[in-house]
Amino acid sequence: MTETVNTGSKKNLKGLFNYQWILKNIPFFLFLSVLAVLYIANGHWADKTVRRMNNTSKELKELQFEYKTLKSEVMYKSEEQQVIKATEPLGLKVIKEMPQRLQKENR
């Protein structure tokens, strides 16, 4: 009785993976292969996109820090006392008297 069961199960396995069955299902195997390649490619593409996003956000933070630093320097150097200190070596001084208005002569 065990011999008939063994031969029956071997016959089922042999019948399951015979040449004709494999030939019949080649398009399905190719379809599965294409899906696997697309799945792997999508994973690589997603990883590359995440890396680019991280690099872009790091660059953005660095540019924000640089902008804030330059803005604070400009604000500091544009104060009146700093402008006076910067222009003293050039011989420019702040005038204490009111400016005079020039008028055009009518002839």
PyMOL commands that set and color helices and strands:
alter all, ss='L'
color gray80, all
select helices_A, chain A and resi 2-16+19-24+26-77+80-90
alter helices_A, ss='H'
color red, helices_A
deselect
rebuild
show_as cartoon
